[in-house]
Amino acid sequence: MKNILTLVLVALCTFVLQGQTSDNTIYSFKVKDLYGKVFDFASLKGKKVMIVNTASKCGLTPQYKSLEALYQKYKDKDFVIIGFPSNSFEQELNNEAQVAQFCQANYGVTFPMMEIITVKGEKMHPLYQFLTQKKLNMLTDSQVQWNFQKYLIGKNGMLEKVISPKTLPDTPEIIEWIEK
């Protein structure tokens, strides 16, 4: 009887944990930046993080200016912005070199920018699977509605908020979150 109870408990735990990262944080992810260098999210432990999918040819692209200003203001206060260019809405340039040049030339972007990824559909990047699925992030299910959707990650590496693409990066809601 003891063995059966143990098997049932193991099966139950396996079912509950199925599909989750080991600690429900972003720290297990590694991605490549615009220059092909590996970026390890474990390096962000203890920092608040804004993850944002970006595009160079979108009506919301001017948000780069506010994102960069926010990054400059708070980067020395345990806050970082990570940009993920995506062509999921068919508004991104063709390659990482073009994205890097565009971001620097037009907006002076200095916050980390990653390689071009897919943020919706069957080819969704694993990080965005984590960000959009409650069974993985333990907060909420969401869909990436458009370019410049923001995911706010707490100092513990866990998802805390999902912010609409049209919400500007320097709104009181986001500033208060960073400062608390």
Accessible surface in RSA format (square Angstrom, percent):
REM  Atomic radii and reference values for relative SASA: ProtOr
REM  Chains: A
REM  Algorithm: Lee & Richards
REM  Probe-radius: 1.40
REM  Slices: 20
REM RES _ NUM      All-atoms   Total-Side   Main-Chain    Non-polar    All polar
REM                ABS   REL    ABS   REL    ABS   REL    ABS   REL    ABS   REL
RES MET A   1   189.51  98.1 149.46  98.9  40.05  95.4 133.71 113.7  55.80  73.9
RES LYS A   2   172.77  84.3 164.03 100.6   8.74  20.8 111.21 100.1  61.56  65.6
RES ASN A   3   118.47  81.7 116.27 112.4   2.20   5.3  25.48  61.3  92.99  89.9
RES ILE A   4   108.86  61.9 108.86  81.1   0.00   0.0 108.86  78.4   0.00   0.0
RES LEU A   5   107.76  60.0 105.50  75.5   2.26   5.7 107.48  75.5   0.27   0.7
RES THR A   6    73.46  52.2  72.10  73.1   1.36   3.2  52.75  70.9  20.71  31.3
RES LEU A   7   121.84  67.9 118.35  84.7   3.49   8.8 118.58  83.3   3.26   8.8
RES VAL A   8    82.55  54.3  79.30  71.8   3.25   7.8  81.86  71.1   0.70   1.9
RES LEU A   9    96.46  53.7  96.26  68.9   0.20   0.5  96.44  67.7   0.02   0.1
RES VAL A  10    87.73  57.7  84.47  76.5   3.26   7.8  87.46  76.0   0.27   0.7
RES ALA A  11    60.65  55.8  50.42  77.8  10.23  23.3  56.19  79.1   4.46  11.8
RES LEU A  12    99.40  55.4  95.04  68.0   4.36  11.0  98.83  69.4   0.57   1.5
RES CYS A  13    70.70  53.5  68.02  75.9   2.69   6.3  18.45  46.7  52.26  56.3
RES THR A  14    85.30  60.7  78.66  79.7   6.65  15.8  67.14  90.2  18.17  27.5
RES PHE A  15   150.23  75.2 138.99  86.1  11.24  29.2 142.45  86.4   7.77  22.2
RES VAL A  16    86.37  56.8  73.47  66.5  12.90  31.1  78.54  68.2   7.82  21.2
RES LEU A  17   107.57  59.9 102.05  73.0   5.52  13.9 102.23  71.8   5.34  14.4
RES GLN A  18   128.23  71.7 111.28  81.3  16.96  40.4  37.72  80.3  90.52  68.7
RES GLY A  19    43.16  53.2   0.00   N/A  43.16  53.2  28.89  79.3  14.26  31.9
RES GLN A  20    40.09  22.4  15.73  11.5  24.35  58.0   2.55   5.4  37.53  28.5
RES THR A  21    29.99  21.3  18.78  19.0  11.21  26.7  25.99  34.9   4.00   6.0
RES SER A  22   117.51  99.3  68.86  91.9  48.65 112.1  60.55 128.9  56.95  79.8
RES ASP A  23    73.14  51.2  57.49  57.2  15.65  37.0  36.33  85.5  36.81  36.7
RES ASN A  24    19.55  13.5  19.55  18.9   0.00   0.0   0.38   0.9  19.17  18.5
RES THR A  25     8.82   6.3   8.82   8.9   0.00   0.0   8.82  11.8   0.00   0.0
RES ILE A  26     0.11   0.1   0.11   0.1   0.00   0.0   0.11   0.1   0.00   0.0
RES TYR A  27    25.01  11.7  18.33  10.4   6.68  17.4  18.10  13.6   6.91   8.5
RES SER A  28    70.48  59.6  35.65  47.6  34.83  80.2  41.25  87.9  29.22  40.9
RES PHE A  29    25.51  12.8  23.58  14.6   1.93   5.0  25.51  15.5   0.00   0.0
RES LYS A  30   136.24  66.5 108.47  66.6  27.77  66.1  53.65  48.3  82.58  88.0
RES VAL A  31     7.23   4.8   0.20   0.2   7.03  16.9   7.23   6.3   0.00   0.0
RES LYS A  32   101.11  49.3 100.77  61.8   0.34   0.8  43.88  39.5  57.23  61.0
RES ASP A  33    26.56  18.6  25.30  25.2   1.26   3.0   4.75  11.2  21.80  21.7
RES LEU A  34    14.51   8.1   3.73   2.7  10.78  27.1   3.73   2.6  10.78  29.0
RES TYR A  35   171.59  80.1 136.08  77.4  35.50  92.4 112.28  84.4  59.31  73.1
RES GLY A  36    45.90  56.6   0.00   N/A  45.90  56.6  26.65  73.1  19.25  43.1
RES LYS A  37   150.68  73.5 142.52  87.4   8.17  19.4  92.79  83.5  57.89  61.7
RES VAL A  38    86.69  57.0  68.62  62.1  18.07  43.5  68.62  59.6  18.07  49.0
RES PHE A  39    38.84  19.4  36.25  22.5   2.59   6.7  38.84  23.5   0.00   0.0
RES ASP A  40    49.76  34.9  45.38  45.2   4.38  10.3  19.03  44.8  30.72  30.6
RES PHE A  41     0.00   0.0   0.00   0.0   0.00   0.0   0.00   0.0   0.00   0.0
RES ALA A  42    35.69  32.8  28.35  43.8   7.34  16.7  28.70  40.4   6.99  18.5
RES SER A  43    77.05  65.1  45.09  60.2  31.96  73.6  52.20 111.2  24.85  34.8
RES LEU A  44     6.85   3.8   6.73   4.8   0.13   0.3   6.73   4.7   0.13   0.3
RES LYS A  45   130.46  63.6 110.71  67.9  19.75  47.0  56.79  51.1  73.67  78.5
RES GLY A  46    37.16  45.8   0.00   N/A  37.16  45.8  29.34  80.5   7.82  17.5
RES LYS A  47    72.14  35.2  71.46  43.8   0.68   1.6  23.94  21.6  48.20  51.3
RES LYS A  48    14.91   7.3  14.91   9.1   0.00   0.0  14.33  12.9   0.59   0.6
RES VAL A  49     0.60   0.4   0.60   0.5   0.00   0.0   0.60   0.5   0.00   0.0
RES MET A  50     0.00   0.0   0.00   0.0   0.00   0.0   0.00   0.0   0.00   0.0
RES ILE A  51     0.00   0.0   0.00   0.0   0.00   0.0   0.00   0.0   0.00   0.0
RES VAL A  52     0.00   0.0   0.00   0.0   0.00   0.0   0.00   0.0   0.00   0.0
RES ASN A  53     0.00   0.0   0.00   0.0   0.00   0.0   0.00   0.0   0.00   0.0
RES THR A  54     0.00   0.0   0.00   0.0   0.00   0.0   0.00   0.0   0.00   0.0
RES ALA A  55     0.01   0.0   0.01   0.0   0.00   0.0   0.01   0.0   0.00   0.0
RES SER A  56     7.65   6.5   0.00   0.0   7.65  17.6   0.00   0.0   7.65  10.7
RES LYS A  57   123.15  60.1  98.61  60.5  24.54  58.4  64.81  58.3  58.35  62.2
RES CYS A  58    12.64   9.6   0.75   0.8  11.89  27.9   3.31   8.4   9.33  10.1
RES GLY A  59    73.08  90.1   0.00   N/A  73.08  90.1  44.20 121.3  28.87  64.7
RES LEU A  60    35.79  19.9  33.75  24.1   2.05   5.1  35.78  25.1   0.02   0.1
RES THR A  61     6.18   4.4   6.18   6.3   0.00   0.0   6.18   8.3   0.00   0.0
RES PRO A  62    79.06  57.6  73.74  67.2   5.33  19.4  74.28  61.3   4.78  29.7
RES GLN A  63     6.28   3.5   3.84   2.8   2.44   5.8   5.56  11.8   0.72   0.5
RES TYR A  64     0.00   0.0   0.00   0.0   0.00   0.0   0.00   0.0   0.00   0.0
RES LYS A  65   152.39  74.3 149.59  91.8   2.80   6.7  93.32  84.0  59.06  62.9
RES SER A  66    25.10  21.2  20.97  28.0   4.13   9.5   3.75   8.0  21.36  29.9
RES LEU A  67     0.00   0.0   0.00   0.0   0.00   0.0   0.00   0.0   0.00   0.0
RES GLU A  68    18.09  10.4  18.09  13.7   0.00   0.0  16.00  30.9   2.09   1.7
RES ALA A  69    62.75  57.7  50.15  77.4  12.60  28.7  57.70  81.3   5.05  13.4
RES LEU A  70     6.05   3.4   2.76   2.0   3.30   8.3   5.32   3.7   0.73   2.0
RES TYR A  71    29.55  13.8  29.55  16.8   0.00   0.0   2.21   1.7  27.34  33.7
RES GLN A  72    78.59  43.9  62.55  45.7  16.05  38.2  37.07  78.9  41.52  31.5
RES LYS A  73   124.70  60.8 103.74  63.7  20.96  49.9  70.47  63.4  54.23  57.8
RES TYR A  74     5.90   2.8   5.90   3.4   0.00   0.0   5.90   4.4   0.00   0.0
RES LYS A  75    81.16  39.6  65.40  40.1  15.76  37.5  27.71  24.9  53.44  56.9
RES ASP A  76   129.95  91.0  94.61  94.2  35.34  83.6  38.59  90.8  91.35  91.1
RES LYS A  77   131.83  64.3 113.12  69.4  18.71  44.6  77.72  70.0  54.11  57.6
RES ASP A  78    66.67  46.7  63.83  63.5   2.84   6.7   2.13   5.0  64.54  64.4
RES PHE A  79     2.98   1.5   0.71   0.4   2.27   5.9   0.71   0.4   2.27   6.5
RES VAL A  80    11.24   7.4  11.24  10.2   0.00   0.0  11.24   9.8   0.00   0.0
RES ILE A  81     0.00   0.0   0.00   0.0   0.00   0.0   0.00   0.0   0.00   0.0
RES ILE A  82     0.00   0.0   0.00   0.0   0.00   0.0   0.00   0.0   0.00   0.0
RES GLY A  83     0.00   0.0   0.00   N/A   0.00   0.0   0.00   0.0   0.00   0.0
RES PHE A  84     0.19   0.1   0.19   0.1   0.00   0.0   0.19   0.1   0.00   0.0
RES PRO A  85     0.00   0.0   0.00   0.0   0.00   0.0   0.00   0.0   0.00   0.0
RES SER A  86     0.20   0.2   0.00   0.0   0.20   0.5   0.00   0.0   0.20   0.3
RES ASN A  87    70.46  48.6  61.20  59.1   9.26  22.3  16.88  40.6  53.57  51.8
RES SER A  88    23.47  19.8   0.54   0.7  22.94  52.8  10.81  23.0  12.66  17.7
RES PHE A  89    26.39  13.2  11.00   6.8  15.39  40.0  17.17  10.4   9.22  26.4
RES GLU A  90   148.85  85.5 126.29  95.5  22.56  53.7  40.24  77.8 108.61  88.7
RES GLN A  91    41.83  23.4  41.19  30.1   0.64   1.5   8.74  18.6  33.09  25.1
RES GLU A  92     4.78   2.7   0.00   0.0   4.78  11.4   0.00   0.0   4.78   3.9
RES LEU A  93    40.74  22.7  36.96  26.4   3.79   9.5  37.64  26.4   3.10   8.3
RES ASN A  94   132.43  91.3 100.66  97.3  31.77  76.5  24.57  59.1 107.86 104.3
RES ASN A  95    62.62  43.2  61.59  59.5   1.03   2.5  26.71  64.3  35.90  34.7
RES GLU A  96    48.81  28.0  48.39  36.6   0.42   1.0  14.27  27.6  34.53  28.2
RES ALA A  97    74.93  68.9  60.54  93.4  14.39  32.7  67.94  95.7   6.99  18.5
RES GLN A  98    71.80  40.2  68.33  49.9   3.47   8.3  24.07  51.2  47.73  36.2
RES VAL A  99     0.00   0.0   0.00   0.0   0.00   0.0   0.00   0.0   0.00   0.0
RES ALA A 100    13.51  12.4   7.96  12.3   5.55  12.6  10.35  14.6   3.16   8.4
RES GLN A 101   130.74  73.1 122.21  89.3   8.53  20.3  39.19  83.4  91.55  69.4
RES PHE A 102    45.70  22.9  41.07  25.4   4.63  12.1  45.70  27.7   0.00   0.0
RES CYS A 103     3.24   2.5   3.24   3.6   0.00   0.0   3.24   8.2   0.00   0.0
RES GLN A 104   106.33  59.5 100.28  73.3   6.05  14.4  48.58 103.4  57.75  43.8
RES ALA A 105    81.78  75.2  39.09  60.3  42.69  97.1  49.81  70.1  31.97  84.7
RES ASN A 106    84.45  58.2  55.18  53.3  29.27  70.5  10.37  25.0  74.08  71.6
RES TYR A 107    57.07  26.6  37.83  21.5  19.24  50.1  25.26  19.0  31.81  39.2
RES GLY A 108    28.77  35.5   0.00   N/A  28.77  35.5  20.12  55.2   8.66  19.4
RES VAL A 109    13.80   9.1   2.12   1.9  11.68  28.2   2.12   1.8  11.68  31.7
RES THR A 110    80.01  56.9  52.38  53.1  27.63  65.9  59.75  80.2  20.26  30.6
RES PHE A 111     5.07   2.5   0.00   0.0   5.07  13.2   0.00   0.0   5.07  14.5
RES PRO A 112    34.92  25.5  23.95  21.8  10.97  39.9  34.91  28.8   0.01   0.1
RES MET A 113    13.66   7.1   7.38   4.9   6.29  15.0   7.38   6.3   6.29   8.3
RES MET A 114     0.62   0.3   0.62   0.4   0.00   0.0   0.62   0.5   0.00   0.0
RES GLU A 115    51.33  29.5  51.33  38.8   0.00   0.0   4.85   9.4  46.49  38.0
RES ILE A 116    43.12  24.5  25.64  19.1  17.47  42.1  25.64  18.5  17.47  47.4
RES ILE A 117    14.04   8.0   4.07   3.0   9.97  24.0  12.41   8.9   1.63   4.4
RES THR A 118    48.63  34.6  45.17  45.8   3.46   8.3  14.66  19.7  33.97  51.4
RES VAL A 119     0.00   0.0   0.00   0.0   0.00   0.0   0.00   0.0   0.00   0.0
RES LYS A 120    88.06  43.0  84.83  52.1   3.22   7.7  42.28  38.1  45.77  48.8
RES GLY A 121    55.64  68.6   0.00   N/A  55.64  68.6  39.52 108.4  16.12  36.1
RES GLU A 122   184.82 106.1 143.18 108.3  41.64  99.1  65.12 126.0 119.70  97.7
RES LYS A 123   175.00  85.4 154.27  94.7  20.73  49.4 104.67  94.2  70.33  74.9
RES MET A 124    33.45  17.3  27.97  18.5   5.48  13.0  27.13  23.1   6.32   8.4
RES HIS A 125    34.14  18.7  29.93  20.8   4.22  10.8  22.72  23.4  11.42  13.3
RES PRO A 126    76.74  55.9  74.24  67.7   2.50   9.1  74.43  61.5   2.30  14.3
RES LEU A 127     0.00   0.0   0.00   0.0   0.00   0.0   0.00   0.0   0.00   0.0
RES TYR A 128     0.00   0.0   0.00   0.0   0.00   0.0   0.00   0.0   0.00   0.0
RES GLN A 129    63.80  35.7  63.80  46.6   0.00   0.0   5.47  11.6  58.33  44.2
RES PHE A 130     0.79   0.4   0.79   0.5   0.00   0.0   0.79   0.5   0.00   0.0
RES LEU A 131     0.00   0.0   0.00   0.0   0.00   0.0   0.00   0.0   0.00   0.0
RES THR A 132     7.99   5.7   4.60   4.7   3.39   8.1   2.90   3.9   5.09   7.7
RES GLN A 133    53.10  29.7  53.10  38.8   0.00   0.0  19.89  42.3  33.21  25.2
RES LYS A 134   110.13  53.7 109.58  67.2   0.54   1.3  54.24  48.8  55.88  59.5
RES LYS A 135   124.92  60.9 113.41  69.6  11.51  27.4  67.85  61.1  57.07  60.8
RES LEU A 136    20.58  11.5  20.58  14.7   0.00   0.0  20.58  14.5   0.00   0.0
RES ASN A 137     1.00   0.7   0.00   0.0   1.00   2.4   0.00   0.0   1.00   1.0
RES MET A 138    96.67  50.1  71.82  47.5  24.85  59.2  71.18  60.5  25.49  33.8
RES LEU A 139    75.64  42.1  60.53  43.3  15.11  38.0  61.56  43.2  14.08  37.9
RES THR A 140    45.68  32.5  43.85  44.4   1.83   4.4  20.81  27.9  24.87  37.6
RES ASP A 141   100.53  70.4  81.73  81.3  18.80  44.5  32.98  77.6  67.55  67.4
RES SER A 142    27.21  23.0   9.99  13.3  17.22  39.7  20.24  43.1   6.97   9.8
RES GLN A 143   148.66  83.1 139.52 102.0   9.14  21.8  44.96  95.7 103.70  78.6
RES VAL A 144     9.61   6.3   0.00   0.0   9.61  23.2   0.00   0.0   9.61  26.1
RES GLN A 145   119.67  66.9  96.80  70.7  22.86  54.4  37.27  79.3  82.40  62.5
RES TRP A 146    97.95  39.3  97.95  47.4   0.00   0.0  88.47  47.2   9.48  15.4
RES ASN A 147     0.29   0.2   0.29   0.3   0.00   0.0   0.00   0.0   0.29   0.3
RES PHE A 148     0.00   0.0   0.00   0.0   0.00   0.0   0.00   0.0   0.00   0.0
RES GLN A 149     1.96   1.1   1.96   1.4   0.00   0.0   0.65   1.4   1.30   1.0
RES LYS A 150     0.00   0.0   0.00   0.0   0.00   0.0   0.00   0.0   0.00   0.0
RES TYR A 151     0.00   0.0   0.00   0.0   0.00   0.0   0.00   0.0   0.00   0.0
RES LEU A 152     0.00   0.0   0.00   0.0   0.00   0.0   0.00   0.0   0.00   0.0
RES ILE A 153     0.33   0.2   0.33   0.2   0.00   0.0   0.33   0.2   0.00   0.0
RES GLY A 154     0.35   0.4   0.00   N/A   0.35   0.4   0.23   0.6   0.12   0.3
RES LYS A 155   101.09  49.3  91.48  56.1   9.61  22.9  50.13  45.1  50.96  54.3
RES ASN A 156    86.10  59.4  69.42  67.1  16.67  40.1  43.36 104.4  42.73  41.3
RES GLY A 157     0.43   0.5   0.00   N/A   0.43   0.5   0.43   1.2   0.00   0.0
RES MET A 158    63.29  32.8  63.29  41.9   0.00   0.0  39.16  33.3  24.13  32.0
RES LEU A 159     7.18   4.0   0.00   0.0   7.18  18.0   0.00   0.0   7.18  19.3
RES GLU A 160    64.89  37.3  48.67  36.8  16.21  38.6  24.30  47.0  40.59  33.1
RES LYS A 161    70.56  34.4  66.42  40.8   4.14   9.9  43.19  38.9  27.37  29.2
RES VAL A 162    48.63  32.0  20.49  18.5  28.15  67.8  20.49  17.8  28.15  76.3
RES ILE A 163     5.79   3.3   4.14   3.1   1.65   4.0   5.79   4.2   0.00   0.0
RES SER A 164    49.15  41.5  40.17  53.6   8.99  20.7  30.73  65.4  18.43  25.8
RES PRO A 165     4.37   3.2   4.37   4.0   0.00   0.0   4.37   3.6   0.00   0.0
RES LYS A 166   162.88  79.5 147.12  90.3  15.76  37.5  90.96  81.9  71.92  76.6
RES THR A 167    35.49  25.2  28.15  28.5   7.35  17.5  15.47  20.8  20.02  30.3
RES LEU A 168    91.24  50.8  90.31  64.6   0.93   2.3  90.31  63.4   0.93   2.5
RES PRO A 169     0.00   0.0   0.00   0.0   0.00   0.0   0.00   0.0   0.00   0.0
RES ASP A 170    77.28  54.1  61.58  61.3  15.71  37.1  19.60  46.1  57.68  57.5
RES THR A 171    31.47  22.4  28.88  29.3   2.59   6.2  31.47  42.3   0.00   0.0
RES PRO A 172    96.42  70.3  92.24  84.1   4.18  15.2  96.42  79.6   0.00   0.0
RES GLU A 173    79.65  45.7  70.83  53.6   8.82  21.0  31.31  60.6  48.34  39.5
RES ILE A 174     0.00   0.0   0.00   0.0   0.00   0.0   0.00   0.0   0.00   0.0
RES ILE A 175    35.16  20.0  35.16  26.2   0.00   0.0  35.16  25.3   0.00   0.0
RES GLU A 176   114.58  65.8 109.76  83.0   4.82  11.5  44.42  85.9  70.16  57.3
RES TRP A 177     4.26   1.7   1.12   0.5   3.14   7.4   3.67   2.0   0.59   1.0
RES ILE A 178    14.75   8.4   3.10   2.3  11.65  28.1   3.10   2.2  11.65  31.6
RES GLU A 179   109.75  63.0  73.98  56.0  35.77  85.2  31.75  61.4  78.01  63.7
RES LYS A 180   163.71  79.9 113.34  69.5  50.36 119.9 103.89  93.5  59.82  63.7
END  Absolute sums over single chains surface
CHAIN  1 A     9753.1       8019.1       1734.0       5631.8       4121.2
END  Absolute sums over all chains
TOTAL          9753.1       8019.1       1734.0       5631.8       4121.2
